[in-house]
């Protein structure tokens, strides 16, 4: 897939939000509901894309812990930096069912940014 025709999917059960508490962390713990979606396939990583971003997608490594948690790790800080995401922002991710998370960014007032 070239990605040129790609657009965000719209499946509510595959959406989740992440609050950016620290931009210094090298990882983020994803919600249990998304862990349940991904636990069978346990991919080594996922692409993160955002509409209108000139930088293209960023590959972020995933990690599945034995206690039932899923993390985004290597590449997470790069993603935050490349999109200029600061602490206090909220990211709503939508999973495309394959290997891509689409990201939308919101400020503390709930207004979409970026």
Short mmCIF file of the C-alpha atoms (twelve columns), coordinates in Angstrom:
data_MODEL
# 
_entry.id   MODEL 
# 
loop_
_atom_site.group_PDB 
_atom_site.id 
_atom_site.type_symbol 
_atom_site.label_atom_id 
_atom_site.label_alt_id 
_atom_site.label_comp_id 
_atom_site.label_asym_id 
_atom_site.label_seq_id 
_atom_site.Cartn_x 
_atom_site.Cartn_y 
_atom_site.Cartn_z 
_atom_site.pdbx_PDB_model_num 
ATOM 1   C CA . UNK A 1   0.000   0.000   0.000  1 
ATOM 2   C CA . UNK A 2   1.383   3.381   -0.981 1 
ATOM 3   C CA . UNK A 3   -0.639  5.208   1.641  1 
ATOM 4   C CA . UNK A 4   -1.613  7.868   -0.885 1 
ATOM 5   C CA . UNK A 5   -5.264  6.859   -0.799 1 
ATOM 6   C CA . UNK A 6   -5.276  6.266   2.953  1 
ATOM 7   C CA . UNK A 7   -7.831  7.952   5.142  1 
ATOM 8   C CA . UNK A 8   -8.745  7.432   8.795  1 
ATOM 9   C CA . UNK A 9   -11.176 4.619   9.543  1 
ATOM 10  C CA . UNK A 10  -14.231 5.167   11.694 1 
ATOM 11  C CA . UNK A 11  -14.844 2.203   13.964 1 
ATOM 12  C CA . UNK A 12  -15.753 3.304   17.510 1 
ATOM 13  C CA . UNK A 13  -14.551 0.115   19.202 1 
ATOM 14  C CA . UNK A 14  -11.088 0.761   17.788 1 
ATOM 15  C CA . UNK A 15  -10.778 4.291   19.129 1 
ATOM 16  C CA . UNK A 16  -9.066  5.259   22.354 1 
ATOM 17  C CA . UNK A 17  -7.491  8.315   23.895 1 
ATOM 18  C CA . UNK A 18  -4.149  8.970   25.506 1 
ATOM 19  C CA . UNK A 19  -3.441  11.960  27.719 1 
ATOM 20  C CA . UNK A 20  0.118   13.201  27.335 1 
ATOM 21  C CA . UNK A 21  1.244   13.446  30.955 1 
ATOM 22  C CA . UNK A 22  4.973   13.582  30.236 1 
ATOM 23  C CA . UNK A 23  6.866   14.194  27.013 1 
ATOM 24  C CA . UNK A 24  10.029  12.894  28.718 1 
ATOM 25  C CA . UNK A 25  8.784   9.307   29.000 1 
ATOM 26  C CA . UNK A 26  10.025  6.914   26.363 1 
ATOM 27  C CA . UNK A 27  6.789   4.890   26.507 1 
ATOM 28  C CA . UNK A 28  3.042   5.157   26.978 1 
ATOM 29  C CA . UNK A 29  0.658   2.565   28.429 1 
ATOM 30  C CA . UNK A 30  -2.363  2.018   26.162 1 
ATOM 31  C CA . UNK A 31  -5.892  1.352   27.476 1 
ATOM 32  C CA . UNK A 32  -6.974  -2.185  28.352 1 
ATOM 33  C CA . UNK A 33  -9.717  -2.014  25.712 1 
ATOM 34  C CA . UNK A 34  -7.086  -1.626  22.967 1 
ATOM 35  C CA . UNK A 35  -4.910  -4.336  24.525 1 
ATOM 36  C CA . UNK A 36  -7.906  -6.688  24.089 1 
ATOM 37  C CA . UNK A 37  -8.088  -5.791  20.371 1 
ATOM 38  C CA . UNK A 38  -4.354  -6.422  19.872 1 
ATOM 39  C CA . UNK A 39  -3.514  -9.278  22.260 1 
ATOM 40  C CA . UNK A 40  -4.030  -12.064 19.711 1 
ATOM 41  C CA . UNK A 41  -1.823  -10.547 17.001 1 
ATOM 42  C CA . UNK A 42  0.739   -8.788  19.250 1 
ATOM 43  C CA . UNK A 43  2.477   -6.877  16.431 1 
ATOM 44  C CA . UNK A 44  6.087   -5.774  16.921 1 
ATOM 45  C CA . UNK A 45  5.029   -2.215  16.213 1 
ATOM 46  C CA . UNK A 46  2.469   0.094   14.620 1 
ATOM 47  C CA . UNK A 47  2.611   3.064   12.261 1 
ATOM 48  C CA . UNK A 48  1.259   6.309   13.682 1 
ATOM 49  C CA . UNK A 49  -0.160  8.750   11.147 1 
ATOM 50  C CA . UNK A 50  -1.966  12.054  11.389 1 
ATOM 51  C CA . UNK A 51  -3.920  13.772  8.659  1 
ATOM 52  C CA . UNK A 52  -2.177  16.677  6.994  1 
ATOM 53  C CA . UNK A 53  1.212   15.925  8.540  1 
ATOM 54  C CA . UNK A 54  4.033   16.452  6.031  1 
ATOM 55  C CA . UNK A 55  6.388   14.102  7.925  1 
ATOM 56  C CA . UNK A 56  4.548   10.889  7.065  1 
ATOM 57  C CA . UNK A 57  3.954   7.960   9.418  1 
ATOM 58  C CA . UNK A 58  6.289   7.020   12.274 1 
ATOM 59  C CA . UNK A 59  6.981   3.398   13.276 1 
ATOM 60  C CA . UNK A 60  6.576   2.867   17.026 1 
ATOM 61  C CA . UNK A 61  7.553   -0.405  18.705 1 
ATOM 62  C CA . UNK A 62  4.948   -2.160  20.839 1 
ATOM 63  C CA . UNK A 63  5.436   -4.237  23.968 1 
ATOM 64  C CA . UNK A 64  2.946   -6.600  25.590 1 
ATOM 65  C CA . UNK A 65  3.555   -7.306  29.271 1 
ATOM 66  C CA . UNK A 66  2.677   -10.536 31.038 1 
ATOM 67  C CA . UNK A 67  0.236   -8.680  33.309 1 
ATOM 68  C CA . UNK A 68  -1.986  -7.712  30.367 1 
ATOM 69  C CA . UNK A 69  -0.747  -4.276  29.362 1 
ATOM 70  C CA . UNK A 70  0.263   -2.886  25.982 1 
ATOM 71  C CA . UNK A 71  2.828   -0.140  25.547 1 
ATOM 72  C CA . UNK A 72  4.117   2.017   22.731 1 
ATOM 73  C CA . UNK A 73  7.858   2.316   23.270 1 
ATOM 74  C CA . UNK A 74  10.728  3.007   20.852 1 
ATOM 75  C CA . UNK A 75  9.579   5.793   18.538 1 
ATOM 76  C CA . UNK A 76  7.011   7.283   20.971 1 
ATOM 77  C CA . UNK A 77  9.149   10.289  21.944 1 
ATOM 78  C CA . UNK A 78  10.080  10.830  18.288 1 
ATOM 79  C CA . UNK A 79  6.383   10.872  17.406 1 
ATOM 80  C CA . UNK A 80  5.588   13.458  20.110 1 
ATOM 81  C CA . UNK A 81  8.516   15.655  19.065 1 
ATOM 82  C CA . UNK A 82  7.772   15.440  15.342 1 
ATOM 83  C CA . UNK A 83  4.168   16.522  15.904 1 
ATOM 84  C CA . UNK A 84  5.179   19.171  18.483 1 
ATOM 85  C CA . UNK A 85  2.896   17.597  21.112 1 
ATOM 86  C CA . UNK A 86  3.285   19.076  24.571 1 
ATOM 87  C CA . UNK A 87  2.223   17.888  28.012 1 
ATOM 88  C CA . UNK A 88  -1.471  18.372  28.689 1 
ATOM 89  C CA . UNK A 89  -2.561  17.450  25.159 1 
ATOM 90  C CA . UNK A 90  -4.905  14.557  24.447 1 
ATOM 91  C CA . UNK A 91  -4.443  12.239  21.485 1 
ATOM 92  C CA . UNK A 92  -7.365  10.270  20.099 1 
ATOM 93  C CA . UNK A 93  -6.124  7.221   18.222 1 
ATOM 94  C CA . UNK A 94  -8.141  5.226   15.714 1 
ATOM 95  C CA . UNK A 95  -6.822  1.795   14.743 1 
ATOM 96  C CA . UNK A 96  -7.248  0.848   11.080 1 
ATOM 97  C CA . UNK A 97  -7.449  -2.902  11.780 1 
ATOM 98  C CA . UNK A 98  -4.068  -3.541  10.170 1 
ATOM 99  C CA . UNK A 99  -0.887  -1.766  11.276 1 
ATOM 100 C CA . UNK A 100 -1.760  1.916   11.555 1 
ATOM 101 C CA . UNK A 101 -2.968  4.187   14.348 1 
ATOM 102 C CA . UNK A 102 -4.447  7.471   13.115 1 
ATOM 103 C CA . UNK A 103 -3.897  10.321  15.565 1 
ATOM 104 C CA . UNK A 104 -5.907  13.489  16.242 1 
ATOM 105 C CA . UNK A 105 -4.671  16.022  18.778 1 
ATOM 106 C CA . UNK A 106 -6.654  18.125  21.248 1 
ATOM 107 C CA . UNK A 107 -5.704  20.795  23.780 1 
ATOM 108 C CA . UNK A 108 -6.878  20.938  27.393 1 
ATOM 109 C CA . UNK A 109 -10.067 22.772  26.308 1 
ATOM 110 C CA . UNK A 110 -10.984 19.946  23.936 1 
ATOM 111 C CA . UNK A 111 -10.212 21.946  20.794 1 
ATOM 112 C CA . UNK A 112 -8.557  20.038  17.964 1 
ATOM 113 C CA . UNK A 113 -5.012  21.220  17.309 1 
ATOM 114 C CA . UNK A 114 -2.282  20.385  14.800 1 
# 
